[in-house]
């Protein structure tokens, strides 16, 4: 998801290869999202996903995912993406 992200020429939108976009204004209105390692691990377990699988979906390394699982602070964008995965793919 993150690897196909681009910034519009005017700098006001995020763009993806599939035509999706998100304005800077919409990003600013996103709720404050914090996630700890326990919740991160719980989402991965609920989705039955490995560090490699989550990293592949988010465009991050397995090492980064392992760090977040271990307690390294989770960036807001990663927390939002994990919540999206949980909401989208949870059984």
C-alpha positions as protocol buffer text, in pm:
chain_id: "A"
residue {
  index: 1
  type: UNK
  ca { x: 0 y: 0 z: 0 }
}
residue {
  index: 2
  type: UNK
  ca { x: 265 y: 250 z: 100 }
}
residue {
  index: 3
  type: UNK
  ca { x: 503 y: 166 z: -183 }
}
residue {
  index: 4
  type: UNK
  ca { x: 260 y: 298 z: -447 }
}
residue {
  index: 5
  type: UNK
  ca { x: 191 y: 622 z: -258 }
}
residue {
  index: 6
  type: UNK
  ca { x: 269 y: 951 z: -432 }
}
residue {
  index: 7
  type: UNK
  ca { x: 212 y: 1316 z: -349 }
}
residue {
  index: 8
  type: UNK
  ca { x: 9 y: 1527 z: -593 }
}
residue {
  index: 9
  type: UNK
  ca { x: 193 y: 1795 z: -789 }
}
residue {
  index: 10
  type: UNK
  ca { x: 33 y: 2068 z: -575 }
}
residue {
  index: 11
  type: UNK
  ca { x: 121 y: 1882 z: -254 }
}
residue {
  index: 12
  type: UNK
  ca { x: -241 y: 1878 z: -136 }
}
residue {
  index: 13
  type: UNK
  ca { x: -326 y: 1508 z: -185 }
}
residue {
  index: 14
  type: UNK
  ca { x: -184 y: 1161 z: -145 }
}
residue {
  index: 15
  type: UNK
  ca { x: -233 y: 950 z: -457 }
}
residue {
  index: 16
  type: UNK
  ca { x: -225 y: 575 z: -518 }
}
residue {
  index: 17
  type: UNK
  ca { x: -176 y: 384 z: -843 }
}
residue {
  index: 18
  type: UNK
  ca { x: -537 y: 258 z: -839 }
}
residue {
  index: 19
  type: UNK
  ca { x: -672 y: 616 z: -857 }
}
residue {
  index: 20
  type: UNK
  ca { x: -749 y: 651 z: -487 }
}
residue {
  index: 21
  type: UNK
  ca { x: -657 y: 977 z: -320 }
}
residue {
  index: 22
  type: UNK
  ca { x: -671 y: 1143 z: 19 }
}
residue {
  index: 23
  type: UNK
  ca { x: -656 y: 1516 z: 81 }
}
residue {
  index: 24
  type: UNK
  ca { x: -430 y: 1680 z: 336 }
}
residue {
  index: 25
  type: UNK
  ca { x: -744 y: 1819 z: 499 }
}
residue {
  index: 26
  type: UNK
  ca { x: -888 y: 1467 z: 539 }
}
residue {
  index: 27
  type: UNK
  ca { x: -559 y: 1345 z: 686 }
}
residue {
  index: 28
  type: UNK
  ca { x: -560 y: 1628 z: 941 }
}
residue {
  index: 29
  type: UNK
  ca { x: -910 y: 1522 z: 1050 }
}
residue {
  index: 30
  type: UNK
  ca { x: -811 y: 1161 z: 1115 }
}
residue {
  index: 31
  type: UNK
  ca { x: -857 y: 1067 z: 1478 }
}
residue {
  index: 32
  type: UNK
  ca { x: -554 y: 1055 z: 1702 }
}
residue {
  index: 33
  type: UNK
  ca { x: -453 y: 693 z: 1688 }
}
residue {
  index: 34
  type: UNK
  ca { x: -216 y: 520 z: 1920 }
}
residue {
  index: 35
  type: UNK
  ca { x: -140 y: 150 z: 1926 }
}
residue {
  index: 36
  type: UNK
  ca { x: 76 y: -49 z: 2161 }
}
residue {
  index: 37
  type: UNK
  ca { x: 264 y: -370 z: 2087 }
}
residue {
  index: 38
  type: UNK
  ca { x: -5 y: -582 z: 2251 }
}
residue {
  index: 39
  type: UNK
  ca { x: -280 y: -450 z: 2022 }
}
residue {
  index: 40
  type: UNK
  ca { x: -49 y: -479 z: 1721 }
}
residue {
  index: 41
  type: UNK
  ca { x: 22 y: -845 z: 1804 }
}
residue {
  index: 42
  type: UNK
  ca { x: -347 y: -907 z: 1870 }
}
residue {
  index: 43
  type: UNK
  ca { x: -448 y: -778 z: 1525 }
}
residue {
  index: 44
  type: UNK
  ca { x: -182 y: -994 z: 1363 }
}
residue {
  index: 45
  type: UNK
  ca { x: -305 y: -1298 z: 1555 }
}
residue {
  index: 46
  type: UNK
  ca { x: -670 y: -1228 z: 1473 }
}
residue {
  index: 47
  type: UNK
  ca { x: -579 y: -1209 z: 1104 }
}
residue {
  index: 48
  type: UNK
  ca { x: -344 y: -1509 z: 1132 }
}
residue {
  index: 49
  type: UNK
  ca { x: -69 y: -1309 z: 963 }
}
residue {
  index: 50
  type: UNK
  ca { x: 307 y: -1338 z: 994 }
}
residue {
  index: 51
  type: UNK
  ca { x: 546 y: -1046 z: 1021 }
}
residue {
  index: 52
  type: UNK
  ca { x: 641 y: -1108 z: 657 }
}
residue {
  index: 53
  type: UNK
  ca { x: 276 y: -1094 z: 545 }
}
residue {
  index: 54
  type: UNK
  ca { x: 199 y: -774 z: 734 }
}
residue {
  index: 55
  type: UNK
  ca { x: 521 y: -616 z: 614 }
}
residue {
  index: 56
  type: UNK
  ca { x: 437 y: -707 z: 256 }
}
residue {
  index: 57
  type: UNK
  ca { x: 90 y: -552 z: 280 }
}
residue {
  index: 58
  type: UNK
  ca { x: 221 y: -233 z: 438 }
}
residue {
  index: 59
  type: UNK
  ca { x: 539 y: -205 z: 233 }
}
residue {
  index: 60
  type: UNK
  ca { x: 755 y: -242 z: 544 }
}
residue {
  index: 61
  type: UNK
  ca { x: 1034 y: -481 z: 632 }
}
residue {
  index: 62
  type: UNK
  ca { x: 984 y: -787 z: 850 }
}
residue {
  index: 63
  type: UNK
  ca { x: 1234 y: -629 z: 1086 }
}
residue {
  index: 64
  type: UNK
  ca { x: 1017 y: -316 z: 1126 }
}
residue {
  index: 65
  type: UNK
  ca { x: 710 y: -529 z: 1199 }
}
residue {
  index: 66
  type: UNK
  ca { x: 907 y: -736 z: 1450 }
}
residue {
  index: 67
  type: UNK
  ca { x: 1020 y: -414 z: 1620 }
}
residue {
  index: 68
  type: UNK
  ca { x: 662 y: -291 z: 1652 }
}
residue {
  index: 69
  type: UNK
  ca { x: 557 y: -630 z: 1792 }
}
residue {
  index: 70
  type: UNK
  ca { x: 837 y: -597 z: 2046 }
}
residue {
  index: 71
  type: UNK
  ca { x: 741 y: -255 z: 2177 }
}
residue {
  index: 72
  type: UNK
  ca { x: 903 y: 2 z: 1950 }
}
residue {
  index: 73
  type: UNK
  ca { x: 667 y: 299 z: 1912 }
}
residue {
  index: 74
  type: UNK
  ca { x: 421 y: 239 z: 1630 }
}
residue {
  index: 75
  type: UNK
  ca { x: 384 y: 533 z: 1390 }
}
residue {
  index: 76
  type: UNK
  ca { x: 33 y: 673 z: 1350 }
}
residue {
  index: 77
  type: UNK
  ca { x: 12 y: 573 z: 983 }
}
residue {
  index: 78
  type: UNK
  ca { x: 103 y: 214 z: 1068 }
}
residue {
  index: 79
  type: UNK
  ca { x: -155 y: 205 z: 1349 }
}
residue {
  index: 80
  type: UNK
  ca { x: -424 y: 336 z: 1112 }
}
residue {
  index: 81
  type: UNK
  ca { x: -324 y: 82 z: 847 }
}
residue {
  index: 82
  type: UNK
  ca { x: -338 y: -202 z: 1102 }
}
residue {
  index: 83
  type: UNK
  ca { x: -682 y: -91 z: 1217 }
}
residue {
  index: 84
  type: UNK
  ca { x: -793 y: -85 z: 854 }
}
residue {
  index: 85
  type: UNK
  ca { x: -663 y: -440 z: 801 }
}
residue {
  index: 86
  type: UNK
  ca { x: -844 y: -555 z: 1114 }
}
residue {
  index: 87
  type: UNK
  ca { x: -1171 y: -391 z: 1009 }
}
residue {
  index: 88
  type: UNK
  ca { x: -1144 y: -503 z: 646 }
}
residue {
  index: 89
  type: UNK
  ca { x: -1028 y: -861 z: 687 }
}
residue {
  index: 90
  type: UNK
  ca { x: -1146 y: -974 z: 1031 }
}
residue {
  index: 91
  type: UNK
  ca { x: -1370 y: -1279 z: 1021 }
}
